[in-house]
Amino acid sequence: MLDDKDKILIAALRKNARESLVGLARTVGLSRSATQERMRRLEREGIIRGYTVDLAAEQDPAVRAMIAVTFQPGFRCKHVVPHLAGIPEIVACHSLTGSIDMMVMVACGTNAALDRIRDTVAATEGVATATTHLVLGTPLART
């Protein structure tokens, strides 16, 4: 259960994960050591799983796509995802309800790279279909 101080700390880290500990403490209204201990606890409990980099637009991958995956009968994400986890261009796999079983989010440098990744996904044991959707833009994104 997150308290108000935890929520303020997480919001500050979302805004700037590189904020100094002193700056975070000031924002949260705690001492530096209390803020550091709170961050350690949130990490230990798995609430904060890591810190990320927010790239400038010119550094974004040239190609972003979603690959809609359906599974062969008897297969689930737990069977397929381990085979995809080693592909660094795959940034997320979302399990879905409905006719699509999983959405694979890809960020890569070229269409040729996307083609290679798509072929790898389609050839993965348990995958019945893999349909690629190119991302044209992101008019709204929240973290």
PyMOL commands that set and color helices and strands:
alter all, ss='L'
color gray80, all
select helices_A, chain A and resi 4-15+21-28+32-44+57-59+77-84+111-123
alter helices_A, ss='H'
color red, helices_A
select strands_A, chain A and resi 63-71+90-95+102-108+127-134
alter strands_A, ss='S'
color yellow, strands_A
deselect
rebuild
show_as cartoon
